[in-house]
Amino acid sequence: MNGPPVDPDVANVAPNEPALTAYDEQHVVTYIRLLQAEGEGADWCEVARVVLHMDPEREPDRAQRAYQSHLARAKWVTEQGRLLRGTGSK
């Protein structure tokens, strides 16, 4: 059984669609890692570097925008999109 990629490349900005996208399904692991890092109080710069593979020192605006949009999408996916809870949950 094939699951989502463990460490896929990320876009500069996460989707903002009102429904789950193929991008969301491919980035489940990325979203989980972002949520875990936030829960642990990790520095966003380190998370951008390790999880998103972006250098916040060289491209601070791009890295912060990617971090913020992907973290927001991760929260939406788990709270509204049901990607991580399954479509059968209520």
C-alpha positions in Angstrom: 0.0 0.0 0.0 1.4 3.4 -1.0 1.0 6.3 1.3 1.7 10.0 0.9 5.3 11.0 0.2 7.4 11.4 3.3 9.2 14.6 2.3 7.7 16.1 -0.8 8.7 19.5 -2.2 6.4 22.3 -1.2 5.0 25.2 -3.1 5.7 28.8 -2.1 2.1 29.0 -0.8 -0.2 26.2 0.3 -3.6 25.8 -1.3 -6.5 27.8 -0.1 -9.3 25.9 -1.7 -12.6 25.2 0.2 -12.1 21.4 -0.5 -9.2 19.0 -0.1 -6.8 19.0 -3.0 -4.3 16.5 -4.4 -1.6 18.7 -3.0 -3.2 18.3 0.5 -3.2 14.5 0.1 0.5 14.5 -1.0 1.5 16.7 1.9 -0.2 15.0 4.8 3.2 14.2 6.4 4.3 17.8 5.9 1.2 19.0 7.7 1.7 16.6 10.6 5.3 17.7 11.0 4.2 21.4 11.0 1.5 20.7 13.6 3.9 18.7 15.8 6.6 21.4 15.6 4.1 24.1 16.5 2.9 22.0 19.5 6.4 21.7 20.7 7.1 25.4 20.4 9.7 25.0 17.7 11.1 28.2 16.1 9.4 28.8 12.7 12.8 29.4 11.0 14.0 26.0 12.0 10.8 24.4 10.9 11.0 26.2 7.5 14.5 25.0 7.1 13.9 21.3 8.1 10.3 20.7 7.0 9.8 23.0 4.1 13.5 23.1 2.9 13.6 26.8 2.7 16.3 29.1 4.0 14.7 31.9 6.1 18.0 33.7 6.2 18.4 33.9 2.4 14.7 34.2 1.6 12.9 35.4 4.8 9.7 36.6 3.1 9.3 33.4 1.0 10.1 31.1 3.9 7.7 32.9 6.3 4.9 33.0 3.8 5.3 29.3 3.0 5.5 28.4 6.7 2.4 30.4 7.6 0.3 29.3 4.7 1.2 25.6 5.1 0.6 25.7 8.9 -2.8 27.4 8.3 -3.6 24.7 5.7 -2.5 22.0 8.1 -4.9 23.3 10.7 -7.8 23.6 8.2 -7.1 20.1 6.9 -7.4 18.6 10.4 -10.3 20.8 11.6 -12.4 21.3 8.5 -11.0 19.2 5.7 -11.1 15.9 7.6 -8.1 14.6 5.8 -6.4 13.3 8.9 -9.6 12.3 10.7 -11.2 10.4 7.8 -14.3 11.3 5.9 -16.5 9.1 8.1 -16.0 11.0 11.3 -18.6 13.4 12.6 
